[in-house]
Amino acid sequence: MIYLMLLILIITIGLFVWGKFTPDIVALISMISLFLTGILDATETLSGFSNPTVIMIAALFIIGEGIAQTGWTAMAGKKFVEWAGKSVPKLLVIVTLGAGVLSGFVSNTGTVATLMPLTISSAWSIGTLPSKMLMPVAFGSNTGGLLTLTGTPPNIIASNALIEAGFEGFSFFEFALIGLPLLLIALVYFRYIGYKLLPKNTTNNKPVNIESTLHNWIEAYKIDSGYYRLRIRSLSPFINTKLEDWHLEKDFNVSIIRLKRRHPNVLKGISQFEEFPDTETELRYHDIITVKGETEAINKLMITFRLGLLPLEPITDELKNNLINQEVGMTEVIVNPNSILVGRQYKLGEYFKRYGIQLLAASRNNKPIEEKEITVKAGDAFLIRGTWEHIDDLKKQHENLVIIGSPEGMAKNVERLSTKSYIALGSLILMIVFMVFKIVPGSIAALISAGIILLTGCVPITKAYKGISWTSVVMIAAMIPMGIALQKTGTAQIIANGLVDYLGAIHPVLLLGGVFLLTTTFSQVINNSATAVLMAPIAILAASSLNLSPEPFMIVVAISASTAFLTPIGTTTNAMVMTAGGYKFMNYLKVGAPLLLVFFIISMILVPIIWPF
């Protein structure tokens, strides 16, 4: 049985290295093989899919999507770019250090799920590729987990093993004595060596550049003219009336695009913005209305209704700040010859309740249409405005309308924050509090936060499911049984006992090194928690038999269990960035091997000094 187990393990690793099949398929093949050979029963084989870690990872992807959809990712990415300037090395240090520090207090998977979207966005913005940044984020989070007792499960396992053996456990920040030097070494490594070894993989996750998109629309549709912001003064006849009372489209040829309340009242149901004013919209004192029309018509409107003219920002900023947000966006559509819209007449600036969209501008044969009323022809292009949800629905309702670009990608790159932005951030903070103070298990904390994000509409459920990297989730779930099989067959125990018995008779440092190498070997292919559980009692037994302090051995178990730098399956963080960075199995080996060697040397030097034998 042991030889069969080793054969399956070797074949699995070989398939990962070969790269012919996707990682999730390889993991599933491995999982099924363990069942068919009788090593695991059905319950053990499928245990990974009910494992709390797998559920937590899926929930963390939803939380990360919530942070991205509500503007925090775009804002943080902008700050990262501002701090880094045009320096790729600076950005590399910022994201790696950020991952390391955050993972000291949040789970490694939570850290990567939070930082991955903004790292991708920042990388593209600064002119580099996500593949040059994502692996440092994953490795930085693994290393940063060594800063605190709760930073990563192996730390807790090592400390609890000491307590159960009758020794004193580690204090909350004691791990930082070795974790901080290792994190700084990781920063230096990626800054000067690792970056050169990282691949240049072009992926399809480039974020939409809103400024560039808006500039193209301004050029194509000439929407930089005719926009004005007007304030309703105290003597205006508009006050306390409805738009249907005035026939502004007919009498003034002016379209009302948006309305902002100077005096919103949540208790009375008066929101700050009326994104799509209609005939029932009431006008109040000090309201600010965004209108579109000819200058002469606007002047007539201002005089007739005693309105004040407010200054506009540069048109690109005006559109981005006042017409686009996390709820409402703009996109471009092209009418196919078979569309039912061909031949129908529509007015520019009109809001169509049936579709939930506003028609802002039109173009025909690459030339802007200036007429107010348009008879639709095949090939016409329209610039529309509506909620992101309605834009998505429009594509489903009209199969002969072509949506240009990526509205969903554009939505994620809106920097302006809304109420839902703070709900999403609050959910993330709530998860962190639950984890730090151990109020509920980590998987439950992640599920609660993900549930809040979904229930409050920070992310629509359909988009939340799209945001989950199912390849990573399935791969991790299918590989968990491998760890069970290694322990069940006794393969791991036999290898561990033989190596420890042989090295322990020579010198404590050699034994320490043997524990490190054996632990890190296991951590490359099985869960780091399972690795720590397996190695902790062996290390304590070996230290006690030689009358040595178990503390340095437990520290080394914790360190080496978090050094799964050689494979994408060693830790969930490695798996999470694999698809987004376009990494292959050999990329991890090439970049991770030098870092692992440095960690090994530094640990063998510092650990016996800080925690004497």
N, C-alpha and C positions, 0 to 999 in steps of 0.2 A: 504493500500500500504506500509506503514511504517513497519508493522508487517511482511509482505511478504519479504520486503527488509532485515530485521533482520534475518529471517529464512534462506534466501539464503546465507547471510554472515556467519552465524553460521555453516551451512552445508559445505560451502567452506573451512572454517578454519578446521572443523572436518576432511574433506578429506585430507587436507594437513598434519594434525597431524597423521592420520591413516597410510599414506604412501603406501597404496595399489596400487595407480595409480601414474604415473609420474607427476611432477608438471605442465607440460604443458597441460596434459590431464585434470587435475583438473581445471586449469584456463579456458580452453575451455568449460568445463561443466558449470562453473559459468557464463561465458559470454553468452552462449546460453540460460541458465535459465533466465537471465535478459531480454532477448528478448521475449522468449515464454510466460513469465508472464506479458508482456506489460509494464514493468518498463522502458525499453529503446526501441527506435525505431531502425531500421536497421542501419541508419547512426551512431547513438551513439554507437551501439553494436560493429561496426567494426572500430570505430575511433582509437582504439589503434594501428591498423596495419598501419595507416598513421601518427601516432604521431612522431614528430621529435626526441623524445628521443629514440624510438625503432630503427629508421633509424640510429641514431648516434651510438647506441650500436653495431649494425651490422658492421658499418664502423670501429669502434674502434677494433673489433675483427680482421679485416683485417689488420689494422695498427699494432696490436700486433703480428700478423703472419709475417708481413714484418720485424719487429724488430727481431723476432726469426729466420726467414729464412736467414737473412743476417749476422748473427754472433754476434749481440749485446747481445742477451740473453745468449748465451754461454759464452761470455767474461765477462759480468756482473755477471753471476752466478759463474764463476771462482773466480772473485774478492770477491764476497760475502763469498764464502767458504774460501778464503785466510784470510779474516778479521775475520771470525768466528772460524777458525782453525777447531777443531773437536767438538766445543762447540755448541750444539743445542740451548741452551738459548741465546747465542750471536747472532746466526743466526735469531732467533725469534725476538730479539730486533732490529736487523738491518732491516729486511723486514717490520716490523711494523712501525718503525720510518721513513723508506724510504717512505712508503705509506702515512704516515701522512704529512710529509713535502711536498711531490710532489703534494698531493691533495689540498694543499693550493693555488696552482697556476694552476693546471690542474683539469679538472672535475674528480669527484670520479670514474666514469666509465672509463675514460681515464687512470687514475692511475692504476686501477686494471687490465685493459687490457694490460698495459705495463709491470706491475710487475708479473702478474700471471705466464707466461711461465718461467721466470728466478727463481721464487720462487719454482716452481715445480722441476726444474732442480737442484737447490741448495739443496732442501730438500733431494732428492734421493742421491745426491753426498755426503752429510754429514752423511748419514746413518739413516735418519728419514723419515717420511711419509708426503706427501703434505697436508694431512688432519690436521696435527699439525701446519701448517703454513698459509694456505690460509684464514681461517676465521679471524685470526689477521690482515692480509693484508686488508680484506674487512672492518673490524671494524676500523682499523687504518685510512683508507682513509675517512671513514665517519666522524671520529673525526677530522682529519686534515683539512677537509673542513671548520672548524670553525676558522682557522687561519687568513683568509682574507675575505674581503667583497665579492669577486668573487669566493671564494672557493667552494661554493655550492649554488644552487638557493634559498633555504629558507633564506639565509643571505640577498640576494638582495631584496627578497620579503618583509622581515621585515623592512629593511631600507627604501624602497620605501613607505611602508605603513605609516611610521612615517612622511615622507616628505608630502605625500598626506593629512595627518591629520594636517599639519601646524607645525610640529616639525622639528628639525634638524636631518638629517640622520646620520648613523654611518660612521666613517672614514674607510679607506681601511684596516688598521691593528687593528682597535679597537676590533674586535672579538677575536684577539689573547690573550687579557687580560683574557678571560675565556677558549679559545680554547687550549692555550698552557698548562695550568695546567691539563686540561682534557686529552690531549694527553699523557702527562707524567704519569698520573694515569693509562691510558690504557696500557702503556708500563709495568709499575710495575705489573699491574693485570695479564697480559698475562705471564710475566716472572715467577711469583710465584704461581698464582692460575689458571688462564685460561688454561695454557698449560696442566695441570693435568686433566682438564675437557674435553679437546678436544679428539675426538675419534681417534682410530688407524684403519683407513680405508685403506685397500690395493686397490689401483686403477691401471688401466692399462696404466697410462701415464708416466711410468718410461722411462727416456731418455736413448738413446744409449750411452754407454761408449766407445768412439772412441779408447782410448788406449788399453782397454781390447779386443775390437774387432780386432784391428790390431795385438795384441800379439797372439790371437788365429789363425789368418791367417798366421802369420809368422811360427807358430808351424806346422800348417796343410800343408802349401804349400812350406815351406822352401824358402820363398822369401827374407830372410835376406842376401842372397849371390848373387853376380853377378850384383849389382847395382853400378853404378859409375857416377860421374859428371865430364864432360870434358869441358875445355875452348878452343875455337878456337883461336890460336895465330896468330900473324901478318903475319907469313910466311906460314901459312897453305894453301894448295891447295883447301881446302873447301870454301874459301872466294869467295862470289859472284857466287856460283854454286847452283844447285838443288840436292836434295837427289837422284833423279832418275839417276843422272850422275854417281853414285858410286856403286850401287848394294851391299850395306853393308850387307844385309841379306845373300846374296848368297856367297860373297867373304870372309866375316869376321864372319859370323854367329852371328851378333850383331844387336839388336833391338834398334831403337831410340824411347824412351818413351815420352820425353817432351823436349821442347826447350825454353830457356829464353833469351830474347834480352837484351844485355847490353845497347843498344842504340835504344830504341823504338821511334817511331815518329808517333804521332796520326794523324798529318796532311797528312802524306803519307800512312796512313792506316797500319802502322807497329805497332802491339800491343806488349805488353811486353812479352806475353807468346804465344807459339804455343803448345797448350795442346796435340794435336794429329798430329804430323808432318806426312805428306804424301809425295808422290813423287814430288809434285810441291813446296814443302817448300824450300825456299831459305836460304842459310847459309851465315852468315855475320861475320865480324871480332868481336871478343870478345863475341860471342854467347856462352851460356852455354847449353850443351846438356846432358840430363839424359839418360844413356844407360844401357842395360842389356845384359850380355854375360859372357863367361868364362874369367878368369883372363888372360890367355895366349892370347886370341883373343883381349882383350882390350889393352894389351901391344902392340900387333902388330898394332892395329888401331892407338894408340897414336904415335908410331914411324913413321908410314907411312904418317900420315896426320898432324904431328907436333902439337899435342894437349897437353894441360896441364891438370894434374890431380888435382881436387879440393877435399878437405876433405869432408866426409859425416858426417852428424849428426848421433846419434844413430838411428838404422834402423826404430824404431817406430816413432821417431820425423821426420825422413827423409820422410817417407811415408805420415805422417799427414800434414807436412808443405809444401811438394813439389808436392804431387800427389793428394791431396784432398783439395777442397775449396768449396765455396758456389755454384759454377757453376759445378764443376767436382767432381765425387766421385767414390768409389769402392764398389762392392758388390759381393756376392757369389751366383752362380746359380748351380742347379742340373738338369741334363738331364733325362727326363722321357723316358721309352721305346718307346712311340709312337711319340717322337719328330722327325721331319724331319732332324734334325742335326745328328742323329745316322748314322754312316758309312761314314760321310764326313771327309775330312782331313783339319786341320787348323794348322797354325804355331803360337807358343807362341810369344808374342810381336807384333803380326800383328794388324793393325788397320783396322776395317771393316767399310768402309764408309756407306754401306747399312744400317747397324744397329747403326752406330755412337758409336761403342764400341771398346775397345782395350783388347786383350786377354793377361792377365799378367801371369797366372799360372794355373796349372791343377793338379787334384788329382784323383786317382782311387783306390777303396778299401781302403780308408783312408791313402794312400801312395802317396807322391808327384810324378808326372810324370816328368822325367828329359829330355826326348827326346824333341827336338825342334819342330818336326812335329808330330801331334797327329791324330789318327783315332778315332773319337768319338764313345764311347760305352754308352749304357744305364747305368745310375747311376754315370757317370763321374761328377765331381764337378769342376767348373771353377771360377777363380777369375778374374773379368772383371773390366774395368775402362771406364767411359764415363760421359757425362753430366747426371745430375740427371734426366733430362727430357727424355733422350734416354734410360736410365735404366728403367724408368717407361714405355716407349713405347715398350721396348723389351718384357716385361711381357704381354702386350696386343697383340703383334704380334705373340708370341709363347706361346700358352696356355699349352704346354707340357714342359715348362721350369719353374722350381720352384725357386723363388727369396728367398734367406735365409735372415732372419733378417728384419730390417726396414731401407731401404735406406733413406726414408723420415725423419725418426727420426735421422739418422746419419747426414743428411744434416743440421738439425737445431742445431747440437752440434759442428759444425766446428767453431773454435774461430777466425780464420783468417778473417780479414776484406777486403772488396773489394770496388770498386766504388759504387756498389749498396747498400752497407752497409751505406755509407754516404748519399746516396739519401734517404734511408728509415729513417735515423735519422733526416735528414733535413726536411722531411715531417712531422715527429712528432713535431719538433721544430716549424715549420710553423703553425701547428694546435694550439700549445700553444700560439704563438704570436697572432693569430687571436682571440683566446678566451680571453686572458688577456686584449687586447686592444679593444675588441668588434667590430672588423672590419666586421665580418659576424657572423650570429648565429652559435652556437656551432655545430649543426647538419651539417650545410653547411661546416664548417671548417673541421670536421671529414671526410665528403665526399670528399672534395678537396684533403686532405692528402691521403686518401685511393685510390683515383683515380690516384694520382701521383705514388703511390707504384705499382698499377696494370699496368699502362701504361708504366712504365720504366722496367717492368719485374722483380721487386724485389721479387714478388710472382706470380707464374702462377695463372691464374684465377681459375682453377680447385682446386688448393691447397688453394686458398683464401676462396672459399666457404666451403671447408672441415674444415677450421680453425674457422669458425663461430659456436658458440654454439647455434644451432637452438632451443634447448630446452629452454634455457634462453630467447632468443628473443621472441619466441612464448608465453611463460609464461607471460612475462612483457606486451606484446601487448594485451593479453587476459584479464589481470587483470586491465588495465587502466579503462575500463568501470565500474568497481566496484566503483572507486572513483567518477565517474560521477553520478552513481546511488545514492550513499550516499548523494550527494549534491542535486540532482534533487528531490528526495523524501522528502527532509527536515529532514531526520533522523539525520544527523550530526548536523544540526542547533539546533534542539530541545534538543538533549543531551547536547550540549555545553552551551546553554543558561541556562538550569536548573542547571548545575553544577556550573557555574560561579556566578549566582545569589545567590545560597545557601552559597558558601564559602566567597564571597566578604563581606558579612555582619559580618563576624567573625574577620578576621585579614588579612592584606596584604600578609603576607608570606603564609598563607593557600590558598589565592587566587592564588598566584604565583605557589604554589605546584599543585593546581587544574589545572591550565593552562598547566603546565608541563605534568602531568599525562594524561590529556585528549589528548593533542597533540601527545604524544608518543604512546598512544593507537591507534589513527588514523594512525600514521606513520607505524605501524606494518602491516597494511593491504592496505593502499593506498599510492600513490606516495607522496614523501616528499614535493614536490612543491605544490601539491594540498592540502596537510595538512596545509602548511604555509599560502596559500591563504585563506583557510577556517577559520583558527584560528586568523590570524592577526587582522582583523577588530573587532572580538569579544573581543580580549584582550585589544585593544585600547579603545573600548567602556566601558569595565568594569573598566579600570584604570581611565578614564576620569570621570565616574559617581561617583567615590570615591575621586576625586581630587588628584590622584596619578600620578607620572611620568610614561608614557607608556614605557620608555626605558627598564627597567628591564623585563617587560613582553614581549617586542619584542625580547630581547636577549634570553629569555627562550623559546619562540616559535621557534627561529632558532635552539637552542641547541636540544630541544626535538624532533623537526622534523627530526633531524639527528641521532636519537638514536633508529633506527629500528633494534634492536639487537635480537629480539625474534622470528622472522620469516624469511624465505628465500624470501618472496615476498615483504617485506617492502621497500627494496631499490634494485636498479639494481645491485649494487656491491655484495650483498648477493646472488642474483640469479646467478651471473656470476661464483662464486666459488663453487656453490652447486654440480654440476656434477663433476668438476675436483677434489673436495675434497671428493666426495662420501658421502656428508652430508645428514642426514635425518632432518625432521622438528624439532624433539625433540632435536637435537644437538644444534640448534640455541637457543632454550629456555634454555637449561642447561647451556650453556656458556654465553649467553647474559644477563640472568636475574641478576646475581650478579653485572655485569658491569653496567647495567642500574640503579640498586639500588645505587651504588656508585656515578654515575653521578648525580642522583637526589639529593643525600645528599650534595655533593660538590656544585652543582648549587644553592641550597637553602641557603647555607652559603655564597658563594662568590658573587653571582649576586647582592644581596641587598647592599653589601659593596662597590662594584665597581660602581654600578649604583643605587644610593639611591632612595627610593620611593618619 
